[in-house]
């Protein structure tokens, strides 16, 4: 019997080459990473043709998560896979493989999930790993509701798109991660600076060592249920407000009693 599967003609998709070019030109900026990642999903839907919805799955701390999607169908079916603990999107994201599921067949290893997808109107799911340097960084999930088999050549075209997309995705996510780490480092450095200032104030007031001053600040932080950074800022601000009475007694949490800043040190003999 002759093969009646329709051929996928990439040249018939006017957006195909433009999509690859745009993927290569996606740059990172200070905007939300989801904005750039959503464009990747949109380009997949436009260039592959005959696609109802597309989503991107990333594995973060061992758990799959849909980072962007073009419509509710994709994210709903992604979430059902995560709830079940398995599915073609999850497996493709973890292994880098390409998995094509015909939801009209009962011999799929994802039978339970396939029934859910079929009830949602999905005829085929094409899940493609995002390959990069001998590993997979996630998965491209393609949901098709059109009648008929997946066109011959569609798989190869989706895999080619995924290779371009993987580079764009890793650039965007790596930049976002680096930006978050840099912001966290700035906060940590600012926190350390104000804590060191507070330690200096306690050391000068009590004539104690740096370790004793830090221990006193830690105990006071726990006693008042205030973060050490915030407590240190209160102390420094209080000193800056008044040179004559740097740390006046107050019932307000925004003030620190000088008695609480004292420490019991063994007298020298």
N, C-alpha and C positions, 0 to 999 in steps of 0.2 A: 504494500500500500504506500502510495506517495505521501511524503511529509507535507501536511497542509498547514503547518505552523507558519504564520506570517513572519516575514523578515523585518527586523528593525533597521530602518534606514536612517542613520544619524544625520545624513545630509538633508533629510526631509524636516529635521528639526532646526529651524533657522537660528535658534538661540544657543545651539550646542557649542560652537566654537567661541561665541561671545561669552558663554558661561565659563569655559575653561580659562579664557583670558582674564575675566573679572576675578575668578578665584585666585589666579596668580598675582593679581594686583591688590587684593584685600590687604590693607595695612592696619596696624594697631594704632589706637589713639587713646585719648583720655575718657572716651565715652564708655557706656556700659558694654561689656563683652558680648552680651546677648544680642546687641544690635548687629554686630558683624556676623555672629553665628547664625542669626535668623536669616541673614542674606544668603548664607551657604545653603540652607534648607530651601529657600525660595528659588534659588538658581537650579537646584536639583529638580524641583517640581516643574519648572519651566522647560528645562533642557531635555529631560527624559521623555516627556510627553505621555499622555494617557494615564497620568498619575493623579490620584485623588488627594493624598496627603503625604507629607514627608516629615520626619523628625530626626533628631540627632541624640543618640544615647552616649553618655560618658560614664566610665567606671571611676568612681571617686571613693577612696578608702574601701575598696572591695565591693562597693554597692553601685548598681546601675542607677542612672538618673537621666531623665529627659531634659536636656538643657534648652532646646528650642523646638518648635513645631509650626507647621503651616496651618493647622486646623485642629479642631477638637477630636476628630476621629483618631488621628495619630496618637495624641497624648493619652486618650482614654484607653486605647489598646496597648500602648506601652505600659501604662500603669497596671493593667490587668496581668501582664507578664511579670511585672515586679512582685505583684501580690502572690502569684502562683509560684514564684521562685525560679521560673525557667521560661524559655520561649526563644524563637528565632532571633529576635533583636538582641536579647541578652547574650546568647551564644555567639552571635556574629561579633558583637562588641568585645567579648572576652577572647575569642580565638582568632579573629581576623578573617574568618571564612565568609563565603557568600552562601546564603541559605535562601532557597526559593520554595515557598509553600503554596500548593494549590489547595484552596480551602474546600473544593468540591470533592476531594479525595479523602478517604478514611484511613489510608496507610501512612499518614504523617506521624512522626514521633511526638508532635505537639497537638495531639487530638483534642484535648479539652480546650486549649486556647483557640485552636482552629475553629471549633464550633462557635465560640464567642465571637470571633472575627467574622464568621460567615453570617451570623445573625445581625451583625452591624453592617452587612452589605459588602464586605471585602471578599473579592474573588482570589486575589493573590497577594502575598507579602514577599517582598524582596529585601532581605537584610544583608547589608554589605559591610564588612569590617573596614575600618579606616587604618590602612597600613602605614607604618612609619618606622624605618630602621629596624626591620625584623621583629616588630611588635605591633600590636593593635592598640590604638588610643581611644577607640570608641566604635560606634556603629551608625551607619546611615540606614534608616528604616523607610521603606517605600511601600505604600499601600495603594493597591489598584482595585477599583470596583468595576472596571470594564469587563464585559463578557469576552469569552475566548481565551486561548492560551497566551502566555507571555511570549512576545515576539522573539524569534531567534536573533541573537545579537544584542538584545536588551541587557543581558547579564554582563557582557563585556563592556558595554557602554557605561553601565552603572559602576563597574569596577574602575574604569578609567576616571570617571568623575570622582570616585572616592579617593583615588590617589592624589588628585589635585586638592580635594577638600581637606584631606588629612593635614597637608602642609599649612593651609589657611587656619584650620582649627587649632593646631598646636601653637602657631604663632600668636593667635588671639588669647588662648587660655594661658600660655606661658607668660605673656606680658601682664595679663590680669593678676596672675599669681604673684609675679615679681612686684607689681605695684602694691598689692595688699601687704606683702612682706615688708616693703620699704616703708609703708605707712605705719605698720606695726612697730618697726624699728625706730621710727621717729618718735612715736608715742613712748616707747620704752626708754629712749634716751632722754626725753623730756621728763619722764617720771623719775629716772635715776638722778637727774640733775636736781630736782626739787627735793628728793629724799636726802641727797648729800647736803643740801643747804640746811634742811631741818636737823640733820645730825650735827652739823656745825653749831647750830644754835643750842642744842641740848648739851653738847660737849663744853661749850663756853659757859653755860649756866651752871652745870654740875661738876665741871672739871673732871670729866670722865673720859674713858677711852672711846674710840670709834665703835668698837663692838658693844660696849655698855650702852652707848647712845642708841645704837640700832635696836638692841634688845628692848630698851625702854619704849621706843617708838612702836615696835611690834606689839608689845603688851598693851599699850594704850590703844592701838588700832583695833585689837581684838576686844578690849574692854568696851569700847564705844561702837563697835561694829561698823567701823569706817575703813575704807581701803587705805592702805599705807600711803599711797600717792596722794589721796585727798587730804588725809590728816597732815601730811607734810606741807601741802599747799596752804592749809589753814594756819599752820604754825608760822610759815614764812610770811604770809599776808599779814598776820597779826603783828609780827615784829616790824614790818614795814609801815604799819598804820601809826604806830606810836613808839617813839624812842624813849619816852619817860616811863611808860608802863607797857612794855612790849607784849606781855601775855597776861592780861587782866582776867580776874575771876569772872565767870559768866555761866549762866545756866544754859545759854544758847549753844547749840552744837557747833556753831560757826566760830566759837572761841575756845581756847584751850587754857585750862587753869594751870598756873605756874606750879602748884602743888603736884599736879599729875606729871609734870615734867621732871620732878626731882627723883633721884635714885639713891637707894641706900648703898653706900660704899663702905667697906671696912676701913676703919680709921688706921692711920699709919702709926706705928709704935717706934 
